[in-house]
Amino acid sequence: MASNKARAYFALLGYHFNPDVITRLLGVEPTSVNAAGAYSTLDKPVISSWELSTETLSGEVDVFALTDTLVKQLEPLKDKIVEVCKSHNLSPRLGVVLTLSADQSGSSPEVGVGARAVRFLADTGSFINLETKVS
């Protein structure tokens, strides 16, 4: 049977920016980038993204712990994140991708964020994004 899986990520999204510039400004290597927007024209804007993600965990997933781990890594960058969001017109978000097992005998994970993450989200003006799937 399939088990529950989850990962948490922090992403910066926007039009017409090069993620490599954000990497240089933040001083952190992302786990993934999409630079499509850096090369799009103004008449057909495309979104670029810069993302830092946890590993995908399986089994008994703790969403609170996943987001807390990520936020602890990002807290020292809080002022830089706010600065690059303003200077490059980016939208910051903390997300969770949760794949739930269709096996009804397993447990369903609690989904939420702790006080530390809420404070970080407020300080950086970040959105929360939750994506759920069933396997």
Backbone as JSON Lines, residues from 0, in Angstrom:
{"i":0,"aa":"M","n":[0.82,-1.19,0.0],"ca":[0.0,0.0,0.0],"c":[0.87,1.26,0.0]}
{"i":1,"aa":"A","n":[0.34,2.29,-0.59],"ca":[1.04,3.56,-0.63],"c":[0.94,4.24,0.74]}
{"i":2,"aa":"S","n":[1.93,5.05,1.04],"ca":[1.89,5.77,2.32],"c":[1.75,7.27,2.03]}
{"i":3,"aa":"N","n":[1.43,8.01,3.06],"ca":[1.34,9.46,2.93],"c":[2.73,10.02,2.63]}
{"i":4,"aa":"K","n":[2.76,11.09,1.86],"ca":[4.01,11.76,1.53],"c":[3.79,13.26,1.66]}
{"i":5,"aa":"A","n":[4.86,13.96,2.03],"ca":[4.75,15.42,2.15],"c":[6.11,16.08,1.98]}
{"i":6,"aa":"R","n":[6.06,17.3,1.49],"ca":[7.23,18.15,1.46],"c":[6.75,19.58,1.66]}
{"i":7,"aa":"A","n":[7.61,20.4,2.2],"ca":[7.31,21.83,2.38],"c":[8.28,22.61,1.5]}
{"i":8,"aa":"Y","n":[7.83,23.76,1.02],"ca":[8.7,24.58,0.19],"c":[8.41,26.06,0.44]}
{"i":9,"aa":"F","n":[9.41,26.88,0.14],"ca":[9.26,28.32,0.15],"c":[9.6,28.77,-1.26]}
{"i":10,"aa":"A","n":[8.72,29.54,-1.87],"ca":[8.94,29.95,-3.26],"c":[8.76,31.45,-3.41]}
{"i":11,"aa":"L","n":[9.51,31.99,-4.34],"ca":[9.35,33.38,-4.78],"c":[8.93,33.31,-6.23]}
{"i":12,"aa":"L","n":[7.79,33.94,-6.55],"ca":[7.24,33.89,-7.9],"c":[7.05,35.3,-8.43]}
{"i":13,"aa":"G","n":[7.23,35.45,-9.73],"ca":[7.01,36.75,-10.34],"c":[7.26,36.72,-11.83]}
{"i":14,"aa":"Y","n":[6.96,37.85,-12.45],"ca":[7.15,38.0,-13.89],"c":[8.5,38.64,-14.17]}
{"i":15,"aa":"H","n":[9.12,38.22,-15.24],"ca":[10.32,38.87,-15.77],"c":[11.45,39.01,-14.76]}
{"i":16,"aa":"F","n":[11.77,37.94,-14.06],"ca":[12.96,37.97,-13.21],"c":[13.78,36.71,-13.45]}
{"i":17,"aa":"N","n":[15.07,36.86,-13.22],"ca":[15.99,35.75,-13.39],"c":[16.27,35.15,-12.01]}
{"i":18,"aa":"P","n":[15.92,33.9,-11.77],"ca":[16.13,33.27,-10.47],"c":[17.6,33.27,-10.03]}
{"i":19,"aa":"D","n":[18.52,33.28,-10.99],"ca":[19.95,33.3,-10.64],"c":[20.31,34.58,-9.89]}
{"i":20,"aa":"V","n":[19.65,35.68,-10.22],"ca":[19.88,36.94,-9.51],"c":[19.41,36.81,-8.07]}
{"i":21,"aa":"I","n":[18.27,36.16,-7.87],"ca":[17.73,35.98,-6.52],"c":[18.66,35.08,-5.7]}
{"i":22,"aa":"T","n":[19.18,34.04,-6.32],"ca":[20.13,33.15,-5.64],"c":[21.34,33.94,-5.17]}
{"i":23,"aa":"R","n":[21.85,34.8,-6.02],"ca":[23.01,35.62,-5.67],"c":[22.68,36.58,-4.53]}
{"i":24,"aa":"L","n":[21.51,37.23,-4.6],"ca":[21.13,38.2,-3.58],"c":[20.85,37.55,-2.22]}
{"i":25,"aa":"L","n":[20.23,36.37,-2.23],"ca":[19.92,35.68,-0.98],"c":[21.1,34.87,-0.44]}
{"i":26,"aa":"G","n":[21.99,34.46,-1.33],"ca":[23.13,33.65,-0.9],"c":[22.77,32.23,-0.54]}
{"i":27,"aa":"V","n":[21.68,31.73,-1.1],"ca":[21.22,30.36,-0.83],"c":[20.91,29.68,-2.16]}
{"i":28,"aa":"E","n":[21.4,28.45,-2.32],"ca":[21.09,27.68,-3.52],"c":[19.69,27.1,-3.4]}
{"i":29,"aa":"P","n":[18.83,27.38,-4.37],"ca":[17.47,26.82,-4.35],"c":[17.5,25.35,-4.73]}
{"i":30,"aa":"T","n":[16.41,24.66,-4.42],"ca":[16.29,23.27,-4.85],"c":[15.73,23.18,-6.27]}
{"i":31,"aa":"S","n":[15.04,24.25,-6.7],"ca":[14.57,24.3,-8.09],"c":[14.31,25.75,-8.51]}
{"i":32,"aa":"V","n":[14.42,25.98,-9.8],"ca":[14.12,27.29,-10.38],"c":[13.4,27.09,-11.7]}
{"i":33,"aa":"N","n":[12.68,28.12,-12.1],"ca":[12.07,28.18,-13.43],"c":[12.32,29.6,-13.91]}
{"i":34,"aa":"A","n":[13.14,29.73,-14.94],"ca":[13.53,31.05,-15.44],"c":[12.74,31.47,-16.67]}
{"i":35,"aa":"A","n":[11.62,30.82,-16.95],"ca":[10.86,31.11,-18.16],"c":[10.46,32.58,-18.26]}
{"i":36,"aa":"G","n":[10.11,33.18,-17.15],"ca":[9.67,34.57,-17.16],"c":[10.78,35.55,-17.49]}
{"i":37,"aa":"A","n":[12.02,35.16,-17.25],"ca":[13.15,36.05,-17.54],"c":[13.28,36.29,-19.04]}
{"i":38,"aa":"Y","n":[12.76,35.39,-19.83],"ca":[12.93,35.47,-21.29],"c":[11.63,35.72,-22.03]}
{"i":39,"aa":"S","n":[10.54,35.96,-21.3],"ca":[9.26,36.19,-21.96],"c":[9.11,37.67,-22.32]}
{"i":40,"aa":"T","n":[8.24,37.92,-23.27],"ca":[8.0,39.3,-23.69],"c":[6.9,39.92,-22.85]}
{"i":41,"aa":"L","n":[6.8,41.21,-22.88],"ca":[5.79,41.9,-22.08],"c":[4.37,41.6,-22.54]}
{"i":42,"aa":"D","n":[4.2,41.26,-23.84],"ca":[2.85,40.96,-24.32],"c":[2.38,39.56,-23.94]}
{"i":43,"aa":"K","n":[3.31,38.67,-23.56],"ca":[2.96,37.32,-23.12],"c":[3.78,36.99,-21.87]}
{"i":44,"aa":"P","n":[3.42,37.59,-20.74],"ca":[4.22,37.36,-19.54],"c":[4.12,35.93,-19.03]}
{"i":45,"aa":"V","n":[5.24,35.44,-18.53],"ca":[5.34,34.1,-17.98],"c":[5.96,34.23,-16.59]}
{"i":46,"aa":"I","n":[5.52,33.4,-15.67],"ca":[6.02,33.47,-14.3],"c":[7.31,32.67,-14.15]}
{"i":47,"aa":"S","n":[8.28,33.28,-13.49],"ca":[9.5,32.59,-13.06],"c":[9.33,32.22,-11.61]}
{"i":48,"aa":"S","n":[10.17,31.28,-11.14],"ca":[10.11,30.9,-9.74],"c":[11.49,30.53,-9.21]}
{"i":49,"aa":"W","n":[11.64,30.76,-7.92],"ca":[12.82,30.35,-7.14],"c":[12.26,29.58,-5.96]}
{"i":50,"aa":"E","n":[12.73,28.35,-5.73],"ca":[12.13,27.52,-4.69],"c":[13.19,26.81,-3.85]}
{"i":51,"aa":"L","n":[12.95,26.82,-2.54],"ca":[13.75,26.04,-1.6],"c":[12.8,25.05,-0.95]}
{"i":52,"aa":"S","n":[13.14,23.76,-1.01],"ca":[12.22,22.71,-0.57],"c":[12.89,21.74,0.38]}
{"i":53,"aa":"T","n":[12.08,21.15,1.25],"ca":[12.55,20.03,2.06],"c":[12.53,18.79,1.17]}
{"i":54,"aa":"E","n":[13.07,17.71,1.68],"ca":[12.93,16.43,0.99],"c":[11.49,15.96,1.15]}
{"i":55,"aa":"T","n":[11.04,15.1,0.26],"ca":[9.72,14.51,0.4],"c":[9.82,13.35,1.39]}
{"i":56,"aa":"L","n":[9.02,13.43,2.44],"ca":[9.0,12.38,3.46],"c":[7.81,11.46,3.24]}
{"i":57,"aa":"S","n":[7.97,10.2,3.6],"ca":[6.9,9.21,3.46],"c":[6.56,8.62,4.81]}
{"i":58,"aa":"G","n":[5.36,8.07,4.9],"ca":[4.93,7.4,6.12],"c":[4.21,8.37,7.04]}
{"i":59,"aa":"E","n":[4.62,8.4,8.31],"ca":[4.03,9.31,9.29],"c":[4.64,10.69,9.06]}
{"i":60,"aa":"V","n":[3.95,11.54,8.33],"ca":[4.48,12.87,8.02],"c":[3.98,13.88,9.05]}
{"i":61,"aa":"D","n":[4.86,14.78,9.43],"ca":[4.55,15.84,10.38],"c":[4.71,17.18,9.65]}
{"i":62,"aa":"V","n":[3.6,17.73,9.2],"ca":[3.63,18.97,8.43],"c":[4.16,20.13,9.27]}
{"i":63,"aa":"F","n":[3.81,20.14,10.55],"ca":[4.32,21.19,11.44],"c":[5.84,21.16,11.48]}
{"i":64,"aa":"A","n":[6.43,19.97,11.62],"ca":[7.89,19.84,11.68],"c":[8.53,20.21,10.34]}
{"i":65,"aa":"L","n":[7.92,19.8,9.23],"ca":[8.46,20.14,7.91],"c":[8.54,21.65,7.71]}
{"i":66,"aa":"T","n":[7.44,22.34,8.0],"ca":[7.44,23.79,7.79],"c":[8.37,24.48,8.78]}
{"i":67,"aa":"D","n":[8.46,23.97,10.01],"ca":[9.34,24.57,11.01],"c":[10.81,24.43,10.59]}
{"i":68,"aa":"T","n":[11.18,23.28,10.05],"ca":[12.54,23.06,9.58],"c":[12.9,24.07,8.48]}
{"i":69,"aa":"L","n":[11.99,24.26,7.57],"ca":[12.22,25.19,6.47],"c":[12.31,26.63,6.97]}
{"i":70,"aa":"V","n":[11.41,27.01,7.85],"ca":[11.39,28.38,8.38],"c":[12.67,28.67,9.16]}
{"i":71,"aa":"K","n":[13.16,27.71,9.94],"ca":[14.42,27.9,10.67],"c":[15.57,28.22,9.72]}
{"i":72,"aa":"Q","n":[15.56,27.6,8.56],"ca":[16.6,27.83,7.55],"c":[16.45,29.22,6.93]}
{"i":73,"aa":"L","n":[15.23,29.7,6.81],"ca":[14.96,30.97,6.12],"c":[14.97,32.19,7.04]}
{"i":74,"aa":"E","n":[14.77,32.0,8.33],"ca":[14.68,33.14,9.25],"c":[15.86,34.11,9.15]}
{"i":75,"aa":"P","n":[17.1,33.64,9.05],"ca":[18.21,34.59,8.94],"c":[18.17,35.43,7.65]}
{"i":76,"aa":"L","n":[17.39,35.0,6.68],"ca":[17.28,35.69,5.39],"c":[16.06,36.6,5.3]}
{"i":77,"aa":"K","n":[15.31,36.7,6.38],"ca":[14.02,37.39,6.35],"c":[14.11,38.79,5.73]}
{"i":78,"aa":"D","n":[15.05,39.6,6.18],"ca":[15.17,40.96,5.64],"c":[15.55,40.96,4.16]}
{"i":79,"aa":"K","n":[16.43,40.04,3.77],"ca":[16.81,39.93,2.36],"c":[15.61,39.5,1.5]}
{"i":80,"aa":"I","n":[14.8,38.58,2.04],"ca":[13.61,38.12,1.31],"c":[12.66,39.29,1.06]}
{"i":81,"aa":"V","n":[12.41,40.06,2.1],"ca":[11.52,41.22,1.97],"c":[12.09,42.2,0.94]}
{"i":82,"aa":"E","n":[13.4,42.41,0.98],"ca":[14.05,43.34,0.05],"c":[13.94,42.88,-1.4]}
{"i":83,"aa":"V","n":[14.24,41.6,-1.66],"ca":[14.18,41.12,-3.05],"c":[12.74,41.06,-3.56]}
{"i":84,"aa":"C","n":[11.8,40.8,-2.66],"ca":[10.39,40.81,-3.08],"c":[9.97,42.2,-3.52]}
{"i":85,"aa":"K","n":[10.41,43.21,-2.79],"ca":[10.09,44.59,-3.17],"c":[10.81,45.0,-4.45]}
{"i":86,"aa":"S","n":[12.11,44.73,-4.52],"ca":[12.9,45.19,-5.67],"c":[12.58,44.46,-6.96]}
{"i":87,"aa":"H","n":[12.09,43.21,-6.88],"ca":[11.79,42.43,-8.08],"c":[10.3,42.13,-8.23]}
{"i":88,"aa":"N","n":[9.46,42.74,-7.39],"ca":[8.02,42.55,-7.42],"c":[7.64,41.07,-7.38]}
{"i":89,"aa":"L","n":[8.14,40.37,-6.35],"ca":[7.92,38.94,-6.22],"c":[6.86,38.63,-5.18]}
{"i":90,"aa":"S","n":[6.24,37.49,-5.35],"ca":[5.22,37.01,-4.42],"c":[5.81,35.83,-3.65]}
{"i":91,"aa":"P","n":[6.02,35.98,-2.32],"ca":[6.56,34.87,-1.53],"c":[5.45,33.96,-1.02]}
{"i":92,"aa":"R","n":[5.74,32.67,-0.94],"ca":[4.75,31.73,-0.41],"c":[5.42,30.54,0.25]}
{"i":93,"aa":"L","n":[4.79,30.07,1.3],"ca":[5.19,28.85,1.97],"c":[4.16,27.81,1.58]}
{"i":94,"aa":"G","n":[4.62,26.71,1.03],"ca":[3.69,25.7,0.56],"c":[3.97,24.33,1.12]}
{"i":95,"aa":"V","n":[2.93,23.51,1.08],"ca":[3.03,22.11,1.46],"c":[2.38,21.3,0.35]}
{"i":96,"aa":"V","n":[3.1,20.29,-0.1],"ca":[2.55,19.34,-1.08],"c":[2.33,18.04,-0.3]}
{"i":97,"aa":"L","n":[1.07,17.64,-0.2],"ca":[0.69,16.5,0.61],"c":[0.0,15.47,-0.28]}
{"i":98,"aa":"T","n":[0.58,14.29,-0.36],"ca":[-0.02,13.19,-1.1],"c":[-0.53,12.18,-0.09]}
{"i":99,"aa":"L","n":[-1.84,12.04,-0.05],"ca":[-2.48,11.15,0.93],"c":[-2.71,9.78,0.33]}
{"i":100,"aa":"S","n":[-2.47,8.78,1.14],"ca":[-2.7,7.41,0.72],"c":[-4.2,7.14,0.66]}
{"i":101,"aa":"A","n":[-4.63,6.42,-0.35],"ca":[-6.04,6.03,-0.46],"c":[-6.38,4.91,0.52]}
{"i":102,"aa":"D","n":[-5.35,4.33,1.14],"ca":[-5.55,3.27,2.13],"c":[-6.19,3.86,3.38]}
{"i":103,"aa":"Q","n":[-7.41,3.49,3.65],"ca":[-8.16,4.05,4.78],"c":[-7.68,3.56,6.14]}
{"i":104,"aa":"S","n":[-6.85,2.53,6.15],"ca":[-6.38,2.0,7.44],"c":[-5.26,2.85,8.03]}
{"i":105,"aa":"G","n":[-4.62,3.69,7.22],"ca":[-3.54,4.55,7.71],"c":[-4.08,5.81,8.35]}
{"i":106,"aa":"S","n":[-3.2,6.55,8.98],"ca":[-3.62,7.78,9.64],"c":[-3.51,8.97,8.67]}
{"i":107,"aa":"S","n":[-4.3,9.97,8.93],"ca":[-4.23,11.21,8.15],"c":[-3.41,12.22,8.94]}
{"i":108,"aa":"P","n":[-2.45,12.85,8.31],"ca":[-1.61,13.8,9.04],"c":[-2.36,15.09,9.37]}
{"i":109,"aa":"E","n":[-1.98,15.69,10.48],"ca":[-2.48,17.02,10.81],"c":[-1.79,17.99,9.88]}
{"i":110,"aa":"V","n":[-2.53,18.97,9.43],"ca":[-1.95,19.96,8.52],"c":[-2.07,21.33,9.16]}
{"i":111,"aa":"G","n":[-0.94,22.0,9.27],"ca":[-0.94,23.34,9.84],"c":[0.48,23.85,9.97]}
{"i":112,"aa":"V","n":[0.61,25.05,10.48],"ca":[1.93,25.64,10.73],"c":[1.95,26.17,12.16]}
{"i":113,"aa":"G","n":[3.12,26.16,12.76],"ca":[3.29,26.63,14.12],"c":[3.47,28.14,14.2]}
{"i":114,"aa":"A","n":[3.6,28.63,15.42],"ca":[3.72,30.07,15.67],"c":[4.95,30.67,14.98]}
{"i":115,"aa":"R","n":[6.06,29.93,14.97],"ca":[7.28,30.43,14.32],"c":[7.02,30.68,12.83]}
{"i":116,"aa":"A","n":[6.35,29.75,12.17],"ca":[6.05,29.9,10.74],"c":[5.06,31.04,10.52]}
{"i":117,"aa":"V","n":[4.07,31.16,11.38],"ca":[3.09,32.24,11.24],"c":[3.79,33.6,11.34]}
{"i":118,"aa":"R","n":[4.7,33.72,12.29],"ca":[5.46,34.97,12.45],"c":[6.3,35.27,11.2]}
{"i":119,"aa":"F","n":[6.97,34.23,10.68],"ca":[7.78,34.39,9.47],"c":[6.91,34.8,8.29]}
{"i":120,"aa":"L","n":[5.76,34.15,8.14],"ca":[4.85,34.47,7.05],"c":[4.39,35.93,7.13]}
{"i":121,"aa":"A","n":[4.05,36.36,8.33],"ca":[3.6,37.75,8.52],"c":[4.73,38.73,8.23]}
{"i":122,"aa":"D","n":[5.93,38.43,8.73],"ca":[7.07,39.34,8.56],"c":[7.5,39.47,7.1]}
{"i":123,"aa":"T","n":[7.3,38.42,6.31],"ca":[7.72,38.45,4.9],"c":[6.55,38.7,3.94]}
{"i":124,"aa":"G","n":[5.34,38.79,4.47],"ca":[4.18,39.0,3.61],"c":[3.89,37.81,2.72]}
{"i":125,"aa":"S","n":[4.16,36.61,3.22],"ca":[4.02,35.4,2.42],"c":[2.61,34.82,2.46]}
{"i":126,"aa":"F","n":[2.25,34.17,1.38],"ca":[1.01,33.42,1.27],"c":[1.27,32.0,1.76]}
{"i":127,"aa":"I","n":[0.2,31.28,2.05],"ca":[0.29,29.85,2.33],"c":[-0.39,29.13,1.18]}
{"i":128,"aa":"N","n":[0.27,28.09,0.7],"ca":[-0.28,27.3,-0.4],"c":[-0.27,25.83,0.02]}
{"i":129,"aa":"L","n":[-1.43,25.18,-0.04],"ca":[-1.53,23.77,0.31],"c":[-2.06,23.02,-0.9]}
{"i":130,"aa":"E","n":[-1.27,22.04,-1.33],"ca":[-1.65,21.21,-2.48],"c":[-1.83,19.79,-1.98]}
{"i":131,"aa":"T","n":[-3.0,19.22,-2.21],"ca":[-3.26,17.86,-1.78],"c":[-3.56,16.97,-2.99]}
{"i":132,"aa":"K","n":[-3.12,15.74,-2.87],"ca":[-3.36,14.73,-3.9],"c":[-3.71,13.43,-3.18]}
{"i":133,"aa":"V","n":[-4.32,12.51,-3.88],"ca":[-4.59,11.19,-3.33],"c":[-3.89,10.18,-4.23]}
{"i":134,"aa":"S","n":[-3.15,9.24,-3.59],"ca":[-2.46,8.24,-4.39],"c":[-3.14,6.9,-4.26]}
